[in-house]
Amino acid sequence: MVQCSAPGCNNSTTKGFLLKRFPRDPERRTLWMTNIQKRNWEPTNNSYVCEVHFDEDQWESKRLDRLKWNAVPTIIQKPLKYTKRKERNLPRVPIPIQPDLSYSFSKEPPPLVYFMKMPRFVRDINNSTAVTTKTEVESVSTFDSEADTKEEEMYKFVSDIQEDSKKDAIIAELRKEIAEKDMCILKYEKIICQMNSHLEKLKKRLKFWKDLSERDKCCLKKGESIHKPCHT
């Protein structure tokens, strides 16, 4: 069984694919090796590349099953690489911090004497400063818990987006493979049409020679009957 040497390709003659041997010319052989991008490998005289790796312009126009003298494989599919998802690579979305309005402020003014002795800017600061209470601590703790929950939800959302992107890439590769196989089917249909045309011509030629042979046999029989001696 002859199998394709391109990486990731398992097409063979038993599957109905047409395979082309590596050229013996050193320059062309090197060019083929460069195009198929197969690492740590050297082709032999029995190395082949199947037809799906050659573009339409690499084939002769009269013989669809024959490559041009300078043809090279150009359609090489690279295998997909899957990387394990890492949490540290995922973007961390900042959570907007909302002000907590549950602070309690002191409603009792300071003593008048002390208030009068303080500078004006110190009095303004005291009037606008909140007093930390038990309610404030509980509110901050609740906010931290909600922020962690939102961060986990955002992390899951980003992970789902990455998974969808991988699926889209796989679907795109599959569509590309289907398109290449459709091109192969069209090419084989052209070859079959040409072969059917040649077959019809051969049938007509065979009929012509058969009729000519029958005519010669009839002429031969007539000649033998004319020259046959009569016995009395």
TAVEN-V494417 format. One record per residue. D_LAST is the distance of its C-alpha to the last C-alpha in Angstrom with 1 decimal. Layout:
d_last-><D_LAST,D_LAST>
//
This chain:
d_last-><73.9,75.0,78.3,80.3,83.2,85.5,88.7,88.7,84.9,82.6,79.4,76.3,72.5,72.3,74.2,71.7,73.8,72.5,74.5,75.0,75.9,79.1,78.6,78.9,80.9,84.6,86.0,83.6,84.0,87.8,87.5,85.4,88.0,90.8,89.3,88.4,92.0,91.3,94.3,94.2,90.4,88.1,84.4,81.7,78.1,77.1,79.6,78.3,79.7,78.1,77.1,80.1,82.5,80.8,81.7,79.2,79.9,78.9,75.2,72.6,71.7,67.9,67.6,70.0,69.4,70.5,74.1,75.4,76.1,79.9,79.9,82.7,83.5,86.3,86.4,88.3,90.2,93.5,94.5,97.5,100.7,103.0,106.7,109.1,111.7,115.2,118.3,120.1,117.4,117.9,120.2,123.6,124.6,128.3,130.0,132.5,136.0,137.8,141.6,143.2,145.7,147.4,149.9,153.6,156.2,159.9,161.9,165.3,166.8,168.5,172.3,173.9,175.8,172.7,170.6,173.1,173.3,169.6,168.1,166.2,162.7,163.2,164.2,161.1,158.9,160.6,160.2,156.4,155.6,154.1,155.4,152.9,152.9,150.9,149.0,147.8,146.5,144.6,143.1,141.9,140.3,138.5,137.2,135.9,134.0,132.4,131.5,129.8,127.8,126.7,125.7,123.5,121.9,121.3,119.8,117.4,116.5,115.7,113.6,111.5,110.9,109.7,107.3,105.9,105.4,103.4,101.2,100.6,99.5,97.0,95.6,95.2,93.3,91.0,90.3,89.5,87.0,85.4,85.1,83.4,80.9,80.2,79.4,76.9,75.2,74.9,73.4,70.8,69.9,69.2,67.1,65.1,64.6,63.3,61.0,59.6,59.0,57.1,55.1,54.0,53.0,50.9,49.2,48.3,47.0,45.0,43.4,42.6,40.8,39.0,37.7,36.7,34.8,32.9,32.1,30.8,28.5,27.0,26.5,24.9,22.4,21.5,21.1,18.8,16.5,16.6,15.8,13.1,9.9,6.6,3.8,0.0>
//
